[in-house]
Amino acid sequence: MDVVTVSGGSSAEPQETMEFDSNEAAYEFYKEYAKSVGFGTAKLSSRRSRASKEFIDAKFSCIRYGNKQQSDDAINPRPSPKIGCKASMHVKRKPNGKWYIHSFVKEHNHELLPSQSHFFRSHRNSDPLKNDAKVRRKTILATMSKQYGVYQSTGLEHYIRNQNDRGRSLTLEEGDAQILLELFVAMQEENPNFFYSVDLNEEHQLRNVFWVDAKGIDDYKHFNDVVSFDTMYFMNKYKIPLVLFIGVNQHCQPTLLGCALIADETLFTFVWLFQTWFLAMGSRAPNVILSDQSNSIEAAIAAVFPESRHFYSLWNVLEKVSRQLDYLNPWHDTFMAKFNKCIHRSWSEEEFDRRWAKLVNKFNINDDTWFQSLYHDRKLWAPTFIKNISLAGLFTPSRSESPNSFIDKYIQLETSLREFIEQYKVMMEDLYEEQAKSQFDAWHDTPELKSPSPFAKQLQFVYTHEIFKEFQVEVLGASACHLKIEKEDESSITYNVKDIESNQDYMVEWNGTQLDICCSCRLFEFKGYLCRHAVVVLHMSGFFNIPFRYVLQRWTNAATSRYPISEKLENVQTKTRRLNDLCRRAIILGEEGSISQESYKIALDAIKDALVRCSNVNNSAENEGQGVPTVSKVPGPNVNVNKGIKRAESGKEKSTNNGTTIMKEKIAAQPDVNIGIDASFHQMELPNTRHLQLHNMMPPHLQGVVPTMFHNVASTQFHNVTSAQLQNSRLPH
């Protein structure tokens, strides 16, 4: 048998004929092989000769080798990846000093992740070039671009303007408009589903611009319950007038749902921006939208999102309190202590009103009109008044605690547009990498139970790692709570819960028949999972499971599933495992099917057939009421574009009074158009533009309220468009 000497650095599969100069060389070879296949490695054991004291035996393994052994009384147990995998390589030393493979076990009992190998600790420093952060970012960005390549790009020109603001335009440095357009062109080349829209004033100067990438559109499909509209950089007079739409994913990470540069803070600018964002997101309004305290923003939200609940960002309100009441500086600390007690420790509306009145009288601020307006709007920002809703961690008392703060490290007061565009690219790459790592960790690590609580066991494999970690803190904290019955009636019991750790009393109302529970600390409203006070009440009432309505799908491992989770929460883990297994097999099928045209046709036919059969099975189960929920039929950016266009072309038509042909009861097809920028873009010609016809795209509740114009765009330049004048009497004041 021929013997092959290997010095390491090869990704070939281990063979019996291989020899190595040392056990370290053997381990380096096994690591390279593991990295190419997609698993992490560890040195399992080694043995020295009693006579020579030299190493004569070593065994390397997959990091998931063996079973977890953890003491039950461990104070702070660490997560363990071990799940009984047998994959390993055993090497021994020959008398001549060479090392050979004594045994090799190839099979794993878990999914392999070759595209994410760099996340494994054993591979992080193995290749300095591939381990470089920029290289990883570009790889992940490319992967994301392909992954979210299913959306139709939509260009549109959307004018909403007041005649009094004809001269307003973005203040840009020379060449900035060109750089901005180049960014949009590059983003669409990378992913043709990148969305952007521009708003020009009467002189064809750039007034407002909005953009969002395809992943932001996809994230919004799953996490449109709460959105923060962040205007901090614009309101604080940063060099670039940037505003952002920000959400939170299932791993508590910020997701960027849209960016805009705006010329002013008029009602008409915000209506244009919200309508444009609304259309980009598939005409889905958020359940809750948080914003700065602004009359024009509030009026625009009421006009565009009448069904959404609107709140002021708490951190923004608290920052304004210090600025607006700066004349109280000699008593600032005392005032803020009283103010914080009023808003954070008033468990009833009556208690809030009483403390507010006491605060006003004590500091003699009865005549402060701004402070009076703050009280008038108390239901839009005071925690005491926020009930029966979840704010997903976006409603925080300070900006540093808010997911919005992630962008602060990329932009400063004097950051120019050129600098921001470069930082924007880095920021998106960082976001993608963090999200990919969290997905990797969700597969790789099993969340550790720190107590035998049935509540923790119930949600151990349901919640994502980040949420389970936070929830388990509440479960452990329940042991430091003491409760007593405050009052009781036929339907519910109200408990007074003494939290020894915070030295506070909280009121918890529990309805055992309806499985309704509400705590005055409002943790469920602010964070989206139950607090320790509710947990101890459930436990003492003989309930050992969290009621299903208090397990939000957005925090589970099934957050991005197209079907809502059922009350059988244990199915979440099973479904996730099925999805991972199918994805792995699909990759293998793709590699095999792409080798030849014949194998490609076989694989493609098999996929089409399997998709039809699976859809039939799921639809049958749905129709028979076997627990498969109905999929929403709301049209959005994930609609098959080709099918949509064909349906539009074959639909019935009718004509308006002005002769414009529109589709009857059909959603107008949105062609793949890039909207360029004229005038302030130095009369540049527009690349690859076609005539744009977007009729009947105004949301029904805004038709007749805010005139909207979707004007045809010529192939080389914008036509001069007379601005639409808003009917002020029809808008909220």
N, C-alpha and C positions, 0 to 999 in steps of 0.2 A: 504494500500500500504506500503510495506516494505521500510524503509529509510536506505540508505547506507551513512555512514559518511566517507568522503574522506579527507585525510590530505595533499594531493599534491603528486607530483612525479609519478603519474600514466599517462599512455598514452592512457587509455581507452576513448571511445567516451562519451561525456557528456550525462547524462540521467536525467530525471525529478526527479528520486528518490534519487539523490545524495544530500548530505549536506556537508558543509564545516565549519570549526571552525572560519574562518575570510575571508574577501574579498581578502586578500593577498594569502591565501591558495587556494581560488578559481582561482585566476589569475595564480598561479604556476601550478595548474592542467591544465588550458587552454593552458599554454605555452608548457607543456609536450605533450599534445594532438597535438598541432600545429606542434611541432617539428617532431613528428612521421608521421604526414600527409604530411608536407612539405610546411608550410607557416609561415611568421613572424607575430608577434602579437603586439598590442598596447593597452594601457588603454584609452578607448574612452571617458568615462565620469564617474563621481561619484557624489553622493549627500549626504549631512549630514542632520540629523534631526534638525529642528529649536529649539526644546526643549532641547534635550540631547547633541547636537553638535556631535553625533557619526555618523559614516557612516552607511547609511541604504540602499544604492543603488549603484551599479557599473555596468559598461558595458565594455566588452573587445571585441576586433575585430581583423580581419585580417588587416595587414598594408595597404592593397589595398582597404580598406573600404572607401566609400564616393568618392567625386569628387574633383579634384584639384581646389583650389581657389588661384589665383595669381594676384596681382595687375599688370596692364599693364605697369606701370611706374617703376616697380622694377628695381633697378640698377644692382643687381647681384642675380637673382632668383635662388633658389635651385631646383634640380630635385625632382619630387614628384612621388611616386609609385602609387598614388590613381587612380583607374580606375572604380570606381562604384561598387566594390564588396560588397555584403550584409552579408558575413559570420561574425557571432558575437555570443557572449554569454552574456546574461543579468542576473545578480544575485541580489537577495534582501535579506535583513536581517529579520529574524523572531523575535518575541518578546523574545524568549528564548536565543537570541544571535547567533543562528546558521544561516548560509546562505544557500539559495536554488537557484536552476536554474529556473528563471522566464521564460526565452525564450532562444532558441538555434537555430541558422540558420547555417546549415551545408554546403550548396552549395556555391561554388566559381564560378566566371566568368573568371577564368584564370587557367593556368597550375600550378600544385603543384609539388614541388621539394624535396621529402623526403631525397634523397641522398646528397643534398646540403644545408640542413637546418642550418648547422653550420655557413654559411655565413650571415644569418640574424642577425641583431644587437640584437634582443631579446633573441637569443639562444647562443650567443657567450660565455657566462660565466655560462651557466646553468649546465654544467657537466664538471668539471675540467679535468677528464680523456679524454672524447671525444673531448674536446676543445684543448687538447694538440696538438701542431703543428706537432710533430712526428707522432702521431696517425693519424691525418688528412692526412699527406703526404703519409703514407703507404696505407691508404684507396684510395686516389686518384691515387696513382701509380698502385695499383691493378686494379682499374677501367680502367685506360689507357691501361694497359697490355691486358685486355680482349677486350677493344674496338678496339685495333689495332692488333688483332690476326688473320687477314685475309691474311697475306703475307707469302709467302714461304721463309723459311730461306735458304740462299745460302752460302755455304762455298766454297772458292776457293783459290788456291795457284797460285800466279801470279808473275812470275819472269821477271824483266827487269833490266839488270845489265851490267856494263862495266867491262872488265877484270882488268882494272887499279884500281878498287875499291874493289877487292876481300876481303880485310881484314877489310872493314868497318863493324861495328856492333853497335847495341845499347849499351850504357854504363849503365848497370843495377847493382844495389846492389844485394848481395846474397839473394835469395828468392823472388826477385821482379817478375821474370818470372812466378813463381808458383802462386803468388798473381794475376797477370794479367790473367792467364789462368782460375783461380778460378772465377774471375769476369765474364769472358765470359761464363763459364759454368752456373753460377748462373743467368746471364741475359737470357740465352737461356731457362733455366728451367722456369723462370718467364714468358717469352714470346718466343716461339720457332722461331719467325721470326726475332730475333736479328741477325744482320749480322756482321761478322768479317772476316778479311783476314790478313795473315802474309806473309812476304817476308824474305827469308833466304839467307845468303851469301853462298859462296862456301864451307865453313866449317860447314854449317848447323847451324850457329849462327843467332840469331834473328837480322834482319837488320831494317825492318820497320813493323809496325802493324797498322791496321785501323779497326775501328768499328763504328756502328751506330745502334740505336734502331729502332723498327718498326714505332714508332710515327714520328721519324725524316724522315723516308722514306715517310710516308703519308703526312707530312707537305710539303715536297718538291714537291709533286704532285700539290699542290695548290699555292705554293710560290716559284716557280723556276725561277721567272723573274730576281731576283738579289740575288747573293750569295757572301758573303765575305769570302775569304780564309785568315785566320788570322795566321800569323807566328811570332807574337810578342814574345812569350815565347821562341821559338827556337832561333830567331835571337838575342835576348837579353841575351842569355846564361843562361836561368833559369835551375834549377837542372833537371827538366824533359823536354825533347825535344818535347814539345806538339805543334801540329798545329790543327786548327779547321776550319770546314765549318759552317758558320753561316748565317741564313736567318732571315726574319721578317714576323710575321703573321699579320692577319687583325687587331689586336689590338695594333699594334706597339710594340709587344713584341718579344724578340729574340727567335729564334728556333734553336736548335742544330742539324745540318744536317750531322754531322760526326766528329770523333776525330781520331787523328793519332799520333803515336810516330815515329819519323824518325831519322836515323843515321847521315845523312848529307844533304847538300843542292845542290847536283848535279842534273843535268838535268834528269838523269835516275831515281833517287828517286822520283822526282815530276811527271814524266810521269807514273811511277808505281802507285803512289798515285791517280792521276787524273783518270787514267783508272779504277782503283778499285772502286773509288767513283762513277764514271760514270755508271759502271755496277750495283752497289748497288742501284742506283737511277733509275733503269729501263731503262738505256740507253737514258736518257733525258739530254741534255746539257742545262745549264742555258742561259738565254738571255744575262745577264751581269754578269761578275765575277770581283770582286775587289781583289787586292792583294798588297803585299809589292812590292817595286821597286827592282826587281831582274831579271837579264838576264836569269837565268835558269828557274825561274817560268814563265817568259814571253814566252820563247821558248816552255816549256811544254804545256802551255795553247794553244799556236798556233797549236801544234801538235795534242792535244787531243780534243780541242774545237774550231775548225777552224771557226765555224759559230757564236760563242759567241763574244760579244763585251767585250774587256778587258780594265779596267782602274786601275790606282794606287789609293790606299786609300789616300784621301787628308790629313788626320791627320798624316799618316805615312810620307808623303812628307814634311809636315811642321815641323815635329820633326827632320827630317834629315837635313833640312836647318840650323837649329840652331847648330847642331853638326858639320856638314861639314864646316860651315863658322865661327867656333869659334874664328878664328884669327881676326874677326871683332868685338870682344867684346867691345872695347871702343865706337863703334858706333852701338851696337846691337839694341837698342830700335829704333833709327832713321831708321836703315836699315829695320827692321821688319815692321815698319809703312809704309814705301814706298813699300815694297814687298807685304804686305797685300792689299794695295790700288791697286797695279798692278793686282793681281789675283782675287780680290773680286769686284772691281769697274770698271773693263774694260768691257764695254758693247759690244765692237766689237773686232774682231781679230786684226784689224789695231791699235786700241787703246792699246791693250795688247802689241803688238810688240814695239810700240813707248815707252811705259812706261818701258818695260824690258830693251831696249837699253839705256834709260836714267839712269836706276838703275845701269846697268853694268858699265857705264862710270863714274857715280858719285862716286862709291865705288871702282873703279879700280880693278874689278874682271874679266877682259877679259880673263886672262890666267887660270882661275879656270876650269879645265876640267870637274869636277863633275857638276858645275853650268851650263856649256855649254851643258852637256848631259841632264840636267833637261829641258832646253829650247828646245832641240831637241825632247824630249818626251812630250812636252807641251800638245798635244792633248790627252794624256793618263791621265792627272790629272788636268789641269787648267779648272776651271768652265766655262770660256769664250767659250771654244771649245766643251762643252758637250751640245748637242742639240738633240731634238726629241727622248727622252728616259726618262724613270723614274727609279730612283735609290732607291726609297722606304725608304728614310731616312738613308741609310747606308753610304752615302757619306757626311761625316761631317768634319769640320775643326779641331776638337779635339777628342781624344779617349774617353774622359769622356762623350761626347755627343753621341757617337756611341753605338749601341746595343751590340757591341763586348765587351764593358766594364763590362757587367754583370758578366763575369767569374772572373774578377780581385779580387773580394772579396773572392773567393774560392782558389786562388792559389797565392803564393808569390815566391820570388826569390829562397828561400831555401826549398820550399815544396818538399818533397820526393814523389816517386811514391806511396808508401804505403799511405801516407797522402792524396795524390790527389785522389786515388781510393775511400777513404771514403768521401772526399769532393764531388767527382763526383756524388755519390749516393744522397747526400743531395741537390746538385745543380739541379739534374733532378727532384727531388721531389718538390723543390721550383718552378721550371719552370712550372711543371704540375699544381701546386696549383694556381699560378698566372693566368694561362690560363683558368683554371676552374672558377676562380672568375670573370674573364672578361666575360666569357660566361654567367655566372649567372647574372651579372650586366646588360648585354645586354637584358636579359629577364625581369629583375626586374624593371629597371628604364627607364623612357621615357626621352630622351634628351630634355633639355629645350631650347626653342627659346628665344634669347636675343634681337631680333629685328624682325620687320615685313617683312624683306627682302624676296622676292620670291625665291632667291637662297637658303637661309637657309631652307625655307619651302619645297623646292623641294627635299633636301637631308637629311632632319631630320630623316627619317626612313630608309634611304638607306645606309648611312655611318655608320660604327661602332661608338660607343660612343667616342672613343679616337680621331678618325679622324674628326668626326663632331665637336668636341670641338675645334680642331685646325683650321678647315675650317671656323668655325663661327668667330674666331678671325680675319681672313682675311676679312670676310663679314663686320664686324663692322669697321675694319680699312679702308675700302673703302670710308667711309665718310670723312676721313682726306686726301683724294687725290684730286688733281685738275689736269685736263687734257686740252690739247690743241692740235690741229692738227699740226703735224710736216710736213708731206707730204701726198699726195694722188694721186693714179693713178686709172686705170679702175678696177682693181681687189681688191685692198686693201688700207687701210688707216693706216698710222703710227702716233701714238699719243706720245706726250711727257707728261708723268704723273709725277707730282710733289707730292712726298710722304712727307707730312708735318711732320709726326712723326719721320721719319729717316732723314729728310732734304736732300733727294736724288732725282735725276731725273732719271726716267726709260723710256725706249722705248718699246712701245707695238704695235705690228703689228697685224691688224685685217682684216681678209678676210670674209666678211659677206656672200658671196656666198658659199664658201667651209666650212664655220664655223670653220676656223682655227684662232687660236690666240696664240701669242708667246710674252712673256715678257722677257726683258733682265735680270731680277732678277733671272731667272731660278728656281723659286720655284717649278713649276710643275716637272721639271727634277729631282730636289733633293728630294722633298717630295711626289709628286704624286697627288697633288690637286692644283687648280688654286689659284693664288695670288690675293691680293686686287687690284692690278693695272689692272689685266685682268678683274676682277669683275666690276670695275667702268667703264671700256670701254664697256663691254657688256651692262651694265645698260644704259649708255648714248647713246648707239647705238640702243636702243629699244628692246634688247633681255633680257628676264627675266628668262631664264633657262640656266644652264650650259650645253654646247654641250656634247652629249653623249660620244664622244671619250675622254673627259677629266674626266670621272667618271670611275676610274679603279676598276674592279671587286675585286681585291685583298683587297681593303679598304671597301668593302660593307659587309652587313650582309649575302650576298649570296656568300661570298668568297670561301667557300668549296663546292659549288654546282657543280655537274658534268656538268651542262649546263651553257654556258655563259649567262650573263644577257642580256635582250633585251633593246631596247631603251625606253620601257615603264617601267621606274624605279619604278613606284608605285607597280609593280608586285613583287618586291623583298620582301617587307614587307608581302604581302599576302602569298608568297611561304614559308617564314620563319615560319609564323603562322601555315600553313598546316603541315610543317615538325614537329614542336613542338607537335602539336596535335596527329599526327600519332605515334611519339615516345612514348608519354604518353600512348596511347591506346595499343601500342605493349607491353609495360611493364605489363599492366594489363592482356593482353592476355597471356603473358609468365607465370605470376604467376598462373593464372587459369588453363592454359594448362598443367602445370607441376605436378598437383596434382595426376593424375593417368595416366596410359599408354593409356587408351582410350581417355581421354581428350587431351593428348599430340598428339595422332594421328590426332584427329579432328583439333587441332590448326595448326599442321604442314601441313596438306592437305589444309587448308584454306589459309595459307601463300603462299604455292606453287602456288595455283590457282590464288590468288590475284596478285602475282608477274608476272605470265605469262600474265594475262589480262592487267595489267598496262603497261607492256612492249609493248604489242600489240598496245595499245592505243597511247602510246608515239611514237612508230615507225611509226604508220599510220599517225600521225600528222606531223612527221618529213618528211615522204615521200611525203606527200601532200603539203609540203611547208607552214605549218601553224605556223611557227615561232619557232618550237622546233629545236635547233641546232643539227648538227651531232656530235655524240660522237667520240672523237679521237680513232682511232684503233691502236695507238702505243702501243706495248706490254710493260708492266711494272710490278712492283711487286704486283699489285692488280689483276693480271690475275688469274683465277681459276686454281689452280695448278693441281688438278686431271684431269680436262679437258685437260690442256696443255700436261700432260704426256701421256694421251691416244692418243691425236692427234699425238704426236711425235712417239709413238709406231706404229701407223697405217700409218704413212707417208711413202712416197717413200724414198728409200735409194740409195745412190751411194757410190762408193769407191774411195778414193784418191789414188795417185800413191804408197803411202807406205802401202796401204792395210787398212787404217783406215776407218771404216764405219761412214758416217755422214748423216744427214738428208738433203734432197733436198728441198730447199726453205722453210725450217721449222726452227723455233727457237728451239734450243736444250733444252730439259727438264733439269732443274737444281735440282738435287736430294737434299734431306735434309741431308746435310753433315756438320759436325763440323771439321774445320781444326785446328789441334793442333799445337804445337810448339816443335821442336826437339832440340837437342844439348844444346843451351843456356837454355833450360828448363830442363837441367840435365837429359837428356835421358829418360824423362817421356814417358810412353806409351800413345797413343792417345785414348781417350774414344769414343766409338760409331762412329768410322770413317769407311767409305766404299770407294770402288774405285770411284774415281772422274773423270768423263769424260765430259769436257766442250769444245766442238769444235765449231768453227764458231761464237765465241762470241766477237771477235775483231770487233770494229766499222769499217764499210766499208772504211771510209776515212783514217784509220790507217793501213789497210792491206797492207803489202809490205813496210811499212815505219818503223814501230817499231815492230820487231819480238816479239811475245807473246807466252808463253808456259803455257798451262793448263795441268799439269802433273798428271798422276794417283797417288793417295795416297794410300799406303798400309794400311791394317787394324790396324797395330800396330806401324809402324814407317815410316818416310819419306825415300824414296830412294834418293841416291845422284844424284843431277841434275846438269848437266853442264850449266852454266849460259849463257843466250842469249846475244849476243853482238849487241848493237845498231849500225845502220849504220849512222855514224855522218853526212855523206854527204847528207843524206836524211832529216835531221832534220833542222829546222830553227836555225840560229846562232844569 
